[in-house]
């Protein structure tokens, strides 16, 4: 019983890929931390302190909604950790990004701020993307 209570109160940390591909899916009522990079050109500052932006681990994208003051070190292209909930969009349009309701945004430029597991995943995804763009398709080479 005590172990269950402790587990229920733990804040899990995931990348967008982990959160979106986990089986069973992350429950909409489960608060956790999501880490990745703020997508360049995605930050929109709305009225009443509302902010929207996309974050990625270079494999999956998540659209983040937040109301509050962003940290001074929050920047596009930099690492970010958001704490909150995946939003159940029901039968949302397939083209719509998964939604995350953030209750806290943490940002720091130091790459050591991002947990090692997330950093490794982002670096692996970046390397895979670079390999795909530098590979020559044999069918096109002829």
N, C-alpha and C positions, 0 to 999 in steps of 0.2 A: 504494500500500500504506500509506504513512504517513498519507495523507488519510483512508483508511478507518479506521485506528486512532484518529485524532483524532475522527472522527465518532462512532465507537462509544463513546467516552468522554465525549462532550458530554452535559450534562444539559439536556434540553429542558424548556421551561416551557409549560404549556397551561392553558386553562380547562376546566371539566367538559365544556362543549359541544364544544370542539376534541378532547378526549381520546375522547369517546364517539361522535363522528361522523366521525372521521378515516378515510380510506380509503387504503391498507389499515389495519385496526384496529391500535391500539397493542399490541405484543406483551407478554405477561404477564412476560417476562424483562427488559423495557426499563425501567430506572429513569429517572424524570423528576419534575419539580416540577409540582404542580397548585395553582392559585391561585383563590381565590374568597372567599365569605363564609361564616362559620359560621352555620348555620340556628338561629334562636331556638328554644329548647326541645328541641334534639336531643342535647345533650351528656349522655352516660351514663358515670359513673365506676364501673368494675367493680373486682373484686379484683385484687390483685397488680400494681397500677399500670396496668391496662388501661383505655383510654378509647375510647369510640366517639362519633362525631358525624357529622352530615351537613353537607356544604358545597355551595354553589350559586354559579352565575354569573347566577342569576335566570332561567335557561332550562332547565338540567339539574341534577339532584341526584346526588351521589355519597356513599356511606356510607364513612366513614373509620374504620379500626381502627388503634390506636396503643398501644404499651406503652412507658411511660416517663414522665418528668416534663414536663408541659406548661409552656410559657413563662409567666411572670407576666402578660404582656399578653394572653394567650389569653382571648377573651370571645365569647359568643354575639353574633351580629349584626355582628361585626368581621371585617376581612380576615384571611386566613390563607393561608400557603403550606405545603403538605405535600410531602415528598419520599419517594418510594417506588415502588410498583408497582400497576398494576391487577391485580386477582385474577381469574383465569379461573374463573368459577362453573359452567362447563359448561352443563348444561340446567337452570339455576336457574329458579325461579318467575318468570314475567314481571312480577309485581308487586314483586319484590325490586329494591332499588336496586343499581346497579353498586357493587362493592366496591373499596376502595383500601387497601392495606397500607402505612401510613406508617412510615418509619424515623426521620423527623425532622419536627418541627412548628415552624414559624417564625411568629411573630405580632407585630404592632406596630400601634398605633392610628393612627399617622400615615398618611394616605391616600397619601402619596408612596411608602410602602413597597411597595405593590402596583404591579407593573410597569404602565406606561402602557397597553399593549395590553389587559391584563386589566381595568383600570379603565374604559377606553373601552367594552369589551364589556358589563361589568356596568351601566354607565350607560345604554347603548343598550337593553339588555334591560329595565331599570327604566322607561325612557321609553316603551317599547312596551307594557309592562304598564299603565302609567298611562293611556296613550292608549286602550287597550282598555276599561278600567274607566270612563273618562269619555265614551266614544263612546256615542251613543244608537242603539239598534237601531231603524230606521225601522218595522219590522213591529210592534214593541211600542209605539211612540209613538202609533199611531192608536187 
